[in-house]
């Protein structure tokens, strides 16, 4: 780092937020205007990895023109010596996976707001001509009020139209196995319905704290995505309505043409049904009542 460990380019590092296999996320500040940002930098072991550098560059190319309250803003890519980094909007909130794991009662209580905003954000991205390709709870930041931000566009793909859909080179098989659509597993061209499948798995997990498909091996898991029976979320949460369960099953249809046509159509459907038979109680109110006893 140009000016010691405290800086990446012009950005002063305040703290590390989290670290992954390929990238580290920092909270940082531009000393010129005192604005705070998130910095996504490659870990030391990956700083010369051309594929990872391309992934950062691709993420900027995908998201630089996005402008939506439910989608994280991506501003620029920078370098400091051998370190490539991406500059993004800073969000103080954890991801949805952590909320489901650590505060499931709150996740259920906020589920109607969360899932609506998840679908809105993905619909916006599809409308801009992109498939996210890695829809999962880890890639949505969520507040306690249920407001979300869609993040991580490193493997997003341009939606193919016309002849390009048939004659373009075969895409690389990328994604997270527990959330991959059958066509993604086969290495076929992705479309909005591919994100719809993955969002259906997210929806199932949000309501049940379980994944619809698991396996003792990668091959077994992928086979279930391709040909396994679609499970009923009510097995794990009987408070979910039949209408909601059927909507999730439609989203998880094996063939893309059997899924809803768009996130807009899903939002129209969900506006006409109830998610829960009885609305979950606010866990904060429950805690307050317990404290008064």
C-alpha positions as CSV (number, residue, x, y, z in Angstrom):
1,X,0.0,0.0,0.0
2,X,1.4,3.3,-1.1
3,X,1.4,5.1,2.2
4,X,1.7,2.2,4.5
5,X,-0.9,-0.2,5.8
6,X,-3.4,2.7,6.6
7,X,-4.1,3.6,2.9
8,X,-5.2,2.1,-0.4
9,X,-4.7,4.8,-2.9
10,X,-6.3,7.9,-1.6
11,X,-8.6,5.9,0.7
12,X,-7.7,5.7,4.4
13,X,-8.5,2.3,5.8
14,X,-10.5,2.4,9.0
15,X,-11.1,-1.3,9.7
16,X,-11.5,-4.6,8.0
17,X,-15.1,-5.6,7.8
18,X,-14.6,-9.2,6.6
19,X,-12.2,-11.4,4.8
20,X,-12.9,-14.2,2.3
21,X,-10.9,-16.6,0.1
22,X,-10.2,-14.1,-2.6
23,X,-11.1,-10.6,-1.3
24,X,-11.1,-8.5,1.9
25,X,-13.7,-5.8,2.6
26,X,-12.6,-2.7,4.4
27,X,-14.4,0.4,5.7
28,X,-12.4,3.4,4.3
29,X,-12.6,7.2,4.1
30,X,-11.6,9.7,1.4
31,X,-9.7,12.3,3.4
32,X,-10.5,15.0,0.9
33,X,-14.3,15.0,1.5
34,X,-14.5,12.7,4.5
35,X,-17.0,10.4,2.8
36,X,-16.9,6.7,3.8
37,X,-16.8,3.9,1.3
38,X,-16.4,0.1,1.2
39,X,-13.2,-1.2,-0.4
40,X,-13.0,-4.7,-1.9
41,X,-9.4,-5.7,-2.3
42,X,-7.8,-8.9,-3.4
43,X,-6.1,-10.9,-0.6
44,X,-2.3,-11.1,-0.8
45,X,-2.4,-14.6,-2.3
46,X,-4.6,-13.5,-5.2
47,X,-3.1,-10.1,-6.1
48,X,-1.3,-11.5,-9.2
49,X,-4.2,-13.8,-10.2
50,X,-5.4,-12.4,-13.6
51,X,-8.8,-14.1,-13.3
52,X,-9.5,-12.4,-10.0
53,X,-8.4,-9.1,-11.3
54,X,-10.7,-9.5,-14.3
55,X,-13.5,-10.4,-11.9
56,X,-13.1,-7.0,-10.1
57,X,-13.0,-5.2,-13.5
58,X,-16.1,-7.1,-14.6
59,X,-17.9,-6.2,-11.4
60,X,-17.4,-2.5,-12.2
61,X,-18.4,-3.0,-15.8
62,X,-21.7,-4.6,-14.8
63,X,-22.7,-2.3,-12.0
64,X,-21.2,1.2,-12.8
65,X,-24.5,2.5,-14.3
66,X,-26.9,0.8,-11.8
67,X,-29.0,3.3,-9.9
68,X,-31.4,1.7,-7.5
69,X,-32.1,1.9,-3.7
70,X,-31.8,-1.9,-3.4
71,X,-28.6,-2.4,-5.4
72,X,-25.2,-1.5,-4.0
73,X,-23.4,1.3,-5.9
74,X,-20.0,0.5,-7.4
75,X,-17.9,3.6,-8.1
76,X,-14.5,2.8,-9.5
77,X,-11.5,0.4,-9.6
78,X,-8.1,1.5,-8.3
79,X,-4.6,0.2,-7.8
80,X,-2.0,0.7,-5.2
81,X,1.2,-1.0,-6.1
82,X,0.2,-4.6,-6.8
83,X,-3.2,-4.3,-5.0
84,X,-6.3,-4.0,-7.2
85,X,-9.4,-2.8,-5.3
86,X,-13.0,-1.8,-6.0
87,X,-14.7,1.2,-4.4
88,X,-18.3,0.7,-3.4
89,X,-21.1,2.2,-1.4
90,X,-20.7,1.4,2.3
91,X,-23.5,-0.4,4.1
92,X,-23.3,-1.1,7.8
93,X,-25.5,-4.1,7.7
94,X,-24.7,-7.8,7.7
95,X,-25.8,-10.2,5.0
96,X,-29.1,-12.1,5.0
97,X,-27.4,-15.5,5.5
98,X,-26.2,-14.2,8.9
99,X,-29.7,-13.0,9.8
100,X,-31.2,-16.3,8.9
101,X,-28.6,-18.2,10.9
102,X,-28.3,-15.9,14.0
103,X,-31.7,-14.1,14.2
104,X,-34.2,-16.4,12.4
105,X,-37.2,-14.9,14.3
106,X,-36.4,-11.5,13.0
107,X,-35.8,-12.9,9.5
108,X,-39.3,-14.4,9.6
109,X,-40.9,-11.2,10.9
110,X,-39.2,-9.1,8.2
111,X,-39.7,-11.8,5.5
112,X,-42.5,-9.9,3.5
113,X,-40.3,-6.8,3.2
114,X,-37.1,-8.7,2.6
115,X,-38.5,-10.9,-0.2
116,X,-40.3,-8.1,-1.9
117,X,-37.0,-6.1,-2.0
118,X,-35.0,-9.1,-3.1
119,X,-37.4,-9.6,-6.1
120,X,-37.4,-5.9,-6.9
121,X,-33.6,-5.7,-6.9
122,X,-33.2,-8.7,-9.1
123,X,-35.9,-7.5,-11.4
124,X,-34.1,-4.2,-11.8
125,X,-30.9,-6.0,-12.7
126,X,-32.6,-8.2,-15.2
127,X,-34.3,-5.1,-16.7
128,X,-30.8,-3.6,-17.2
129,X,-29.8,-6.7,-19.3
130,X,-28.0,-8.7,-16.7
131,X,-28.4,-12.1,-14.9
132,X,-26.9,-11.9,-11.4
133,X,-25.8,-15.6,-11.6
134,X,-25.0,-15.9,-7.9
135,X,-28.3,-15.3,-6.1
136,X,-28.0,-16.4,-2.4
137,X,-28.6,-14.9,1.0
138,X,-24.9,-14.1,1.3
139,X,-25.3,-11.5,-1.5
140,X,-28.0,-9.4,0.1
141,X,-27.1,-7.0,2.9
142,X,-30.1,-6.5,5.2
143,X,-31.1,-4.1,8.0
144,X,-33.2,-5.0,11.0
145,X,-36.1,-3.2,9.2
146,X,-35.8,-5.6,6.3
147,X,-34.3,-3.2,3.8
148,X,-31.8,-4.9,1.5
149,X,-28.9,-4.2,-0.9
150,X,-28.0,-6.6,-3.6
151,X,-24.2,-7.1,-3.9
152,X,-21.4,-9.0,-5.7
153,X,-21.6,-8.9,-9.5
154,X,-18.4,-10.8,-10.2
155,X,-19.9,-13.6,-12.2
156,X,-23.0,-11.7,-13.6
157,X,-23.7,-12.4,-17.2
158,X,-25.2,-10.3,-20.0
159,X,-28.6,-11.6,-21.0
160,X,-28.3,-13.1,-24.5
161,X,-30.9,-12.1,-27.1
162,X,-31.5,-13.1,-30.7
163,X,-28.8,-15.1,-32.4
164,X,-26.3,-14.4,-29.6
165,X,-28.3,-16.8,-27.4
166,X,-27.6,-19.7,-29.8
167,X,-24.2,-18.9,-31.3
168,X,-22.2,-17.3,-28.4
169,X,-19.5,-19.4,-26.7
170,X,-20.5,-21.7,-23.9
171,X,-20.4,-19.9,-20.6
172,X,-18.1,-21.0,-17.8
173,X,-19.9,-23.0,-15.1
174,X,-19.8,-20.7,-12.1
175,X,-22.0,-20.1,-9.0
176,X,-22.8,-21.6,-5.6
177,X,-23.9,-25.2,-5.9
178,X,-26.7,-25.0,-3.3
179,X,-28.4,-22.3,-5.3
180,X,-27.6,-23.1,-9.0
181,X,-30.4,-23.6,-11.5
182,X,-30.3,-26.8,-13.7
183,X,-29.3,-24.8,-16.8
184,X,-26.5,-23.2,-14.8
185,X,-25.2,-26.6,-13.8
186,X,-25.3,-27.7,-17.4
187,X,-23.3,-24.7,-18.6
188,X,-26.2,-23.4,-20.7
189,X,-26.9,-19.7,-21.4
190,X,-28.5,-18.0,-18.4
191,X,-31.6,-15.9,-18.5
192,X,-33.8,-14.1,-15.9
193,X,-35.5,-17.4,-15.1
194,X,-32.1,-18.7,-13.8
195,X,-32.1,-15.9,-11.2
196,X,-35.7,-16.8,-10.4
197,X,-34.8,-20.4,-9.6
198,X,-32.0,-19.3,-7.3
199,X,-34.3,-16.7,-5.7
200,X,-36.8,-19.5,-5.1
201,X,-34.2,-21.4,-3.1
202,X,-33.4,-18.2,-1.1
203,X,-37.2,-17.8,-0.5
204,X,-37.4,-21.4,0.7
205,X,-34.4,-20.9,3.0
206,X,-35.7,-17.6,4.4
207,X,-39.0,-19.2,5.4
208,X,-37.6,-22.5,6.8
209,X,-33.9,-22.0,7.7
210,X,-33.3,-25.0,5.5
211,X,-32.1,-25.6,1.9
212,X,-34.5,-27.5,-0.3
213,X,-31.7,-29.7,-1.6
214,X,-28.7,-31.1,0.2
215,X,-26.4,-34.0,-0.6
216,X,-23.6,-36.1,0.8
217,X,-21.5,-35.2,-2.3
218,X,-21.4,-32.4,-4.9
219,X,-22.7,-34.8,-7.5
220,X,-25.7,-35.8,-5.4
221,X,-26.6,-32.2,-4.7
222,X,-26.4,-31.2,-8.4
223,X,-28.5,-34.2,-9.4
224,X,-31.2,-33.1,-7.1
225,X,-31.3,-29.7,-8.7
226,X,-31.6,-31.3,-12.1
227,X,-34.1,-34.1,-11.4
228,X,-35.1,-34.2,-7.7
229,X,-38.6,-33.7,-6.5
230,X,-39.4,-30.2,-5.5
231,X,-40.0,-30.2,-1.7
232,X,-42.7,-28.4,0.1
233,X,-41.5,-25.6,2.4
234,X,-44.4,-26.3,4.8
235,X,-42.6,-29.5,5.9
236,X,-40.3,-27.2,7.9
237,X,-42.6,-24.3,8.5
238,X,-46.3,-25.2,8.6
239,X,-47.2,-21.5,9.1
240,X,-46.4,-20.9,5.4
241,X,-49.6,-20.8,3.3
242,X,-50.3,-23.2,0.5
243,X,-50.4,-20.3,-2.0
244,X,-46.9,-19.3,-1.0
245,X,-45.6,-22.9,-1.1
246,X,-47.0,-23.3,-4.7
247,X,-45.3,-20.0,-5.8
248,X,-41.9,-21.3,-4.5
249,X,-42.5,-24.6,-6.4
250,X,-43.2,-22.6,-9.6
251,X,-39.9,-20.7,-9.1
252,X,-38.1,-24.1,-8.6
253,X,-39.4,-25.7,-11.8
254,X,-36.7,-27.7,-13.5
255,X,-37.4,-26.2,-17.0
256,X,-36.9,-22.4,-17.3
257,X,-40.1,-22.1,-19.4
258,X,-42.2,-23.5,-16.5
259,X,-41.0,-20.8,-14.1
260,X,-42.6,-17.3,-13.8
261,X,-41.6,-15.1,-16.7
262,X,-40.1,-12.3,-14.6
263,X,-39.7,-11.0,-11.1
264,X,-42.5,-8.5,-11.9
265,X,-44.9,-11.3,-12.4
266,X,-43.8,-12.9,-9.1
267,X,-44.3,-9.6,-7.4
268,X,-47.8,-9.4,-8.9
269,X,-48.5,-12.9,-7.6
270,X,-47.1,-12.3,-4.1
271,X,-49.3,-9.1,-3.8
272,X,-52.4,-11.3,-4.1
273,X,-51.4,-14.0,-1.6
274,X,-50.4,-14.2,2.1
275,X,-47.0,-15.7,2.9
276,X,-47.9,-16.8,6.4
277,X,-51.1,-18.2,7.8
278,X,-50.5,-16.1,10.9
279,X,-48.0,-13.2,10.8
280,X,-44.9,-13.9,12.9
281,X,-44.6,-11.7,16.0
282,X,-42.0,-8.9,16.3
283,X,-39.2,-10.6,18.3
284,X,-38.2,-7.2,19.8
285,X,-41.7,-6.8,21.3
286,X,-41.4,-10.3,22.7
287,X,-38.1,-9.4,24.4
288,X,-39.6,-6.3,25.9
289,X,-42.5,-8.2,27.3
290,X,-40.2,-10.8,28.8
291,X,-38.2,-8.0,30.4
292,X,-41.3,-6.5,32.0
293,X,-42.3,-9.8,33.7
